[in-house]
Amino acid sequence: MKLLVINKYLKNNFQNNDLKFYFVKRNDDFIELKALIEKDKPDEIISIDFGIPTTNEINNGSIIVAKDTICINDKPVNWSIPREDLWNKTSENLNKSICDTLEKLTIEHYIGSGIELTNSSNIEKRIKAKEWINENIKGIYIDNYSSRLNEFLLENTNNCSILRIISSSFPINHNNNNFLGEIKRYFRELYFYKITAKKIQKDINKKKLISEIFNI
């Protein structure tokens, strides 16, 4: 059995009563997901969400299949090239099957490394910072939680994949320590998923990506 882990804001777009989904409510809370995995024991787990590219060579609407992920410090002054053993690897065989499906559906896609920042304040606009990540760490996307999720999944299964749909306007989370900051974050995310990314989601649904992945 396959289990798809998808952001809560994508529920109306990707939900299908015949397929098994888990919709992430918070980026750092996997308690319910752990209970579901222990109950259903899925053979394969695939995460689908959005991320921003670290290079302009990757187009909006394309999909990155993460071969591995890592979380790095929030302050560029403290960035360094991480040791190889710090990377969380995904399933090579499952990744290949997904890439074959993306190829069949003629969806532009890449295989590369995913980066999560502990506090990625304004990273969308920081061109030099993204260039440094791309050139030195070889990360080709940045997102909100793929590294934490990947680390969690690897504790429960060796057969998981992380897919990130690329959008240069995706709102990376900021660490907000106040109520007003959390409200702003909520509406930024809601606007992105419901308005900004609507065309990308429509194109992916049109090509029946989800059902094709379940048929792998």
C-alpha angles and dihedrals in degrees: 000000000000124000121199117206110203137169114267092239090063094056097105092046101049107023116122124173091217094056134067116246139168116198114210111229097180129020094229103037116086099155094112091043091053090052091050092050092049090049101044100025096210117206093216132024122197125186120206125187142116133283140169123250123241091213134045089227090080112078128222111262095032120120129233119206105205114226088188141349139211140182117224135188119281098233116077091210088066097044118120136164104277123231116260092243091062093067120099108221126210129214111291094199094048091046091054092050090050092049090051089053092048089050091052091050090048091236114154108243145165138197113226149120125295125218129205119189121209088224115006100182110182092342090146089069099037101096096174092050092052090047090053091052091049096046101039106028096027091226111154100188139031123206143161106261117352094117094052091045093047091050090050093048093050088059089059105032140008092214109076137125133196118212122186124190109215123236122156090209096054108133108238112209120258124207103254118188096182137063095244091053091052091050091052091049091050094053093044090055094043092051092049097049096040101037117009099044096037095106093048091050091047092052092049092048090049090058090048093233095165096052091045091053091051089053094057 
